[in-house]
Each structure stands twice: as C-alpha cells, then as structure tokens.
Amino acid sequence: MREWTNDETVGLGSRDVDIRDADQVRVVVEKARPDWIVLAAAYTNVDDCESHPDLAFSVNRDGTVNVAKAARQTGAKLLFLSSDYVFDGKKTSPYETDDARNPQSVYGRSKAEAEIRLCEALPDCCVARTSWLFGMGGKCFPDTILKLAASRPALDVVNDQRGCPTYSVDLARAIIKLCRSGARGIVHTTNSGDCSWFEFAREIIKGAGLAAEVRPVSSQQMARPAPRPAYSVLSAKSLREYEIVMPTWQDALHRYLLERKN
Ligand SMILES: NC(=O)c1ccc[n+]([C@@H]2O[C@H](COP(=O)([O-])OP(=O)(O)OC[C@H]3O[C@@H](n4cnc5c(N)ncnc54)[C@H](OP(=O)(O)O)[C@@H]3O)[C@@H](O)[C@H]2O)c1
C-alpha cells in the first residue's frame, strides 16, 4: 500500500473481509470496483497447516476461488501471490514457470490447487510466485535471527535448503510493475541470487554487526512438522519478459536492516 502511489488504492485486511465467505468477498469487490485485485491473504503458517488442512484449503484454495469469481463478475484483473513451496525441491537448477508442481506440504498443496483452480476460473489472471519473504511489520526470518542473536552466543541454522530471500518492498514494486504492464500467467517474483538459510543468517548477523556464531545444521537435525523443498530457487526469466530486474537479496537485506534501525 505504501509503495503504490499515483493510483487510487483500497487496502483490505482480514477484519474487512474473510475470503472464505463468497458473499462478503463479492460485496467488498462490488463496492470498490477495482481495475486490479492483489490477493496476498493466506493462511501462511506452513507447520500449522499440516495439522489444520481444512483451514489451509478453505483459506488458500477456496478463498482464492471466491476472489477470482468476484473479479470475474466485476471485470477486475487479479494478481495472486503464490509460493515456491508448490515445487518438490528435487531440481538443482532454478525452477521455470512451466516446471511441474509437486508440493510436499499441506500449505504447498493448498497454494498449488489454488493456482490451478484460479487459472480455470480466470484464465487471464497473474500468478506471482515468491519465496522466503522478509520485511517490516511482521514476523520474518531476519527479525527472528536478530532477536535470537541478541541473547544467544550461537545459533544453529539449516544449511540444506536453498531459496531466494525476497524483501517485501521489492516484491511490492515488482507487483505494481506487473499490474501496470497487464501481466498474465505465472511470473517468478523474487530478489536475485540464492542462498541457504544458514548463509542468509550469517549475512544477517554480519550486516547487523553482531557477534553471535552461526552454525550449519541439517533439516533432519531441526525436524519440523512440514517438509520443505531442499531447493526452491525460482528462475528470473519470466520477470525479464516484463523488463523487471530485482535487486540481489544481499542488497535487499542491507536496505531492510537500515529500515529496521529507523
Ligand atoms: N512469507 C513467505 O515467505 C511467503 C513465501 C511465498 C509466498 N508467500 C505468499 O505471499 C502472501 C503474503 O504472505 P505473508 O507471509 O505476508 O503472509 P502473512 O503475513 O501471514 O499475511 C497474510 C494475511 O492474510 C490474512 N488472512 C488470513 N486468513 C484470511 C482470511 N480467511 N480472509 C482474509 N484475510 C485472511 C491475515 O490476516 P490475520 O493476520 O488477521 O490473520 C494476514 O493479514 C501469501 O499469499 C503467501 O502465501 C509468502
């Protein structure tokens, strides 16, 4: 909302509309009559999704279909935020937009099914897949690492999952460009470069000038309810078609650390 200037924008949160309720969605969309809807709402707790699959599918898949139907009824275009977790992580080179989905977790399945149902209901929609988001105004990996590093001499961080950290400000700017270009289809929208969570944590600690030691561990050592893809780097080829170049994740992290200080 902060980044999108020079156009009229309406920000809606979960207190304004529950996307699981088709009537509520229709009413707010009919009232706002937008040219574009950016659908970022989701049940995003990847581990909790494993024990609450009904909630995951009702918000992430069925809620998305409700928004798609309201968009179709009012003639709005729709950009849907999806996830690298729609992939199984077995590749060793960046995922292209037409690589097969094979989600390993409930969250990943709910987003993958949302993509499929959305493209059936609204073939002109845009699916912007992103990954490893961080930014101000909520819990995120760098924030957690910085808080832990303030009270612990050493941190264990997984070194066998690779992805693309993405700064919410850069994602927002890319989303705005995509909407203004009339984007359709799947677009991989992440900061450039890739790393493991361990490498990301090391850069966070270094950037913040902290002394905590970061130690690499395996996913097995840090077992969590939801399986994560070992490799979910997304190719920037689809972004280049819209002449969008995202900054590196290191540059993005540097700006996040500055934003955090102010
Ligand atoms: N975080 C990541 O690393 C990541 C990676 C790839 C893709 N994504 C996708 O990017 C988008 C944004 O992610 P995020 O991490 O910023 O998510 P987030 O911080 O969890 O925010 C999600 C928002 O959705 C709202 N919401 C949840 N259930 C809803 C419902 N039934 N009706 C209306 N609103 C509802 C939440 O409201 P409450 O807070 O009131 O519940 C919250 O404001 C999501 O679509 C996510 O799947 C995220």
The ligand as an ORCA input file, in Angstrom:
! r2SCAN-3c Opt
* xyz 0 1
  N       6.115    -15.463      3.828
  C       6.719    -16.086      2.827
  O       7.906    -16.435      2.920
  C       5.974    -16.380      1.551
  C       6.632    -17.091      0.550
  C       5.968    -17.353     -0.646
  C       4.671    -16.899     -0.836
  N       4.044    -16.221      0.162
  C       2.666    -15.759     -0.086
  O       2.674    -14.333     -0.006
  C       1.444    -13.882      0.568
  C       1.744    -12.998      1.776
  O       2.489    -13.763      2.707
  P       2.861    -13.186      4.152
  O       3.938    -14.024      4.687
  O       3.000    -11.704      4.067
  O       1.545    -13.548      4.932
  P       1.044    -13.095      6.377
  O       1.981    -12.124      6.998
  O       0.653    -14.329      7.106
  O      -0.270    -12.300      5.982
  C      -1.385    -12.977      5.463
  C      -2.602    -12.102      5.669
  O      -3.739    -12.853      5.252
  C      -4.784    -12.583      6.180
  N      -5.748    -13.657      6.198
  C      -5.599    -14.909      6.693
  N      -6.758    -15.599      6.555
  C      -7.640    -14.768      5.948
  C      -8.996    -14.892      5.560
  N      -9.667    -16.015      5.738
  N      -9.595    -13.823      4.975
  C      -8.921    -12.659      4.818
  N      -7.645    -12.486      5.161
  C      -7.010    -13.523      5.723
  C      -4.065    -12.455      7.518
  O      -4.859    -11.750      8.419
  P      -4.688    -12.026     10.020
  O      -3.288    -11.648     10.345
  O      -5.721    -11.146     10.630
  O      -4.965    -13.483     10.198
  C      -2.823    -11.672      7.116
  O      -3.071    -10.293      7.140
  C       0.638    -15.141      0.885
  O      -0.239    -15.391     -0.167
  C       1.692    -16.246      0.964
  O       1.150    -17.493      0.659
  C       4.668    -15.951      1.351
*
